[in-house]
């Protein structure tokens, strides 16, 4: 337990990578549409080796960057398992675990709510109430994070809530259930259900429903979250990490890129991340561990990843769209959006700290 590879620092690094990938994915999923004369990307110099279903290498890379969501889900699972492990050194208590989960939820929600209120107040003041459905019930549902009517990139929020509150149950399962016996039972149940479907003449509809369920994005990311907790329990990350060198880690990441690019059927396809997330996470952390500059830079960005997530859509799509200067060179467009979002993150985090300090002073009075 003392030799964890996914420490808080390394998780920040991964979150920094994930949020930078998220911004790129959202902006260039259809190529550079911000051009004035002709769309240009440095990545298009690699068009001659383009693979997969995207028309340019830039789009291929943007589609690959969808793995960012799996990174967030996996690191959340791993991190929560490590925290629950610290809370349950002596004995497993669901009450204590749920206290921790509720604190984690509040920590997440205060940042989300601040950003939500800031941008939507700006939206109302600048555009008016006609921009979206700001009726009271709809506004409250969105404020709670249960809908993403005002910012489509926030669809992950209710899924994250679910991850937080199922984590104690998953933790207890991993600690108390014999994994080998469970796998045997699971396989038997799977075979039996197929046999019953076949005998009853409903095999094809049954297979379609199972396939639909497994490929649903909510199922995929919940499973990846659990995968993170599983790796935390069985120290799979640490084992693979110890076997890698700089060269093999880079090759592993390249292999993940090639395999994912060849397999995905659409920009939003994430089914294969169930298998690819572990090698990608381990290879990336190992490769970056050799560069102190990258560690500092990505850790800094990762510190504000949540704020960038909430903010970036307002600069490439929504309210402050016009602040981004249109440019043929897509890299300059990307730098602008990242810079604006990161600046918001730094300012918002300082504002939240000031508010918290003010509240604490009032409590002492």
Long-range contacts (C-beta under 8 A, 24 or more apart in sequence): 1-82, 1-85, 3-238, 4-82, 4-238, 5-237, 5-238, 5-241, 5-282, 5-285, 6-75, 6-78, 6-79, 6-82, 6-232, 6-237, 6-281, 6-285, 8-79, 9-295, 9-299, 10-285, 11-75, 11-78, 11-79, 11-302, 12-298, 12-299, 12-302, 12-303, 12-305, 13-285, 13-288, 13-295, 13-298, 13-299, 13-302, 14-71, 14-75, 14-281, 14-284, 14-285, 14-302, 15-71, 15-72, 15-75, 15-302, 15-305, 16-297, 16-298, 16-299, 16-300, 16-301, 16-302, 16-303, 16-305, 17-68, 17-71, 17-284, 17-298, 17-302, 18-68, 18-69, 18-71, 18-72, 18-75, 18-305, 19-68, 19-301, 19-302, 19-305, 19-308, 19-309, 20-301, 20-338, 21-65, 21-67, 21-68, 21-71, 22-65, 22-68, 22-69, 22-153, 22-308, 22-309, 22-312, 23-308, 23-312, 23-316, 23-334, 23-337, 23-338, 23-341, 24-61, 24-62, 24-65, 24-334, 25-62, 25-63, 25-65, 25-66, 25-68, 25-267, 26-153, 26-312, 26-313, 26-316, 26-317, 27-62, 27-316, 27-330, 27-333, 27-334, 27-337, 28-58, 28-59, 28-61, 28-62, 28-330, 28-334, 29-59, 29-62, 29-63, 29-267, 30-59, 31-55, 31-56, 31-58, 31-59, 31-62, 32-58, 32-328, 32-330, 32-333, 34-324, 34-326, 34-327, 34-330, 34-333, 35-326, 35-327, 35-328, 35-330, 36-326, 36-327, 36-328, 37-328, 38-328, 39-328, 39-330, 40-328, 40-329, 40-330, 41-329, 41-330, 41-331, 42-331, 51-258, 51-261, 51-262, 52-261, 52-262, 52-264, 53-264, 53-265, 53-266, 54-267, 58-330, 60-261, 62-267, 63-261, 63-264, 63-267, 64-257, 64-260, 64-261, 64-264, 66-264, 66-267, 66-268, 66-269, 66-270, 67-260, 67-270, 67-273, 67-276, 67-277, 67-280, 69-156, 69-221, 69-270, 69-273, 70-220, 70-221, 70-224, 70-270, 70-273, 70-276, 70-277, 71-277, 71-280, 71-281, 72-156, 73-163, 73-221, 73-222, 73-224, 73-225, 73-228, 74-224, 74-225, 74-227, 74-228, 74-231, 74-277, 74-278, 74-281, 75-228, 75-281, 76-160, 76-163, 76-225, 76-228, 77-163, 77-167, 77-224, 77-225, 77-226, 77-227, 77-228, 77-229, 77-230, 77-231, 77-232, 78-228, 78-229, 78-231, 78-232, 78-237, 79-228, 80-104, 80-163, 80-164, 80-167, 80-171, 80-228, 80-229, 81-167, 81-171, 81-174, 81-228, 81-229, 81-232, 81-233, 82-232, 84-167, 84-168, 84-171, 85-171, 85-232, 88-171, 88-175, 92-171, 92-172, 92-175, 92-176, 94-168, 94-172, 97-167, 97-168, 97-171, 98-165, 98-168, 101-164, 101-165, 101-167, 101-168, 104-164, 105-161, 105-164, 105-165, 108-160, 108-164, 108-306, 109-145, 110-352, 111-306, 111-307, 111-310, 111-348, 111-352, 112-145, 112-154, 112-157, 112-306, 112-310, 113-143, 114-348, 114-351, 114-352, 114-355, 115-307, 115-310, 115-311, 115-344, 115-348, 116-142, 116-143, 116-145, 116-150, 116-310, 117-143, 118-348, 119-150, 119-151, 119-310, 119-311, 119-314, 119-318, 119-319, 120-150, 122-319, 123-150, 123-318, 123-319, 126-319, 127-319, 151-310, 151-313, 151-314, 151-318, 152-313, 153-309, 153-312, 153-313, 154-309, 154-310, 156-221, 159-218, 159-221, 159-222, 162-218, 162-222, 163-221, 163-222, 163-225, 166-222, 167-225, 167-229, 170-226, 170-229, 171-229, 174-229, 174-230, 174-233, 175-233, 214-271, 215-271, 217-268, 217-270, 220-270, 220-271, 220-273, 220-274, 221-270, 223-274, 224-273, 224-274, 224-277, 227-274, 227-277, 227-278, 231-278, 236-278, 237-278, 237-281, 237-282, 240-278, 240-279, 240-282, 241-282, 241-285, 241-286, 244-282, 244-283, 244-286, 245-286, 246-286, 246-287, 246-290, 249-282, 249-283, 249-284, 249-286, 249-287, 250-283, 250-287, 252-279, 252-280, 252-282, 252-283, 253-279, 253-280, 253-283, 253-284, 253-287, 255-279, 256-280, 256-283, 301-342, 304-342, 304-345, 304-346, 304-349, 306-345, 307-341, 307-342, 307-344, 307-345, 307-346, 307-348, 307-349, 308-338, 308-341, 308-342, 308-344, 308-345, 311-340, 311-341, 311-344, 311-345, 311-348, 312-337, 312-338, 312-340, 312-341, 315-340, 315-341
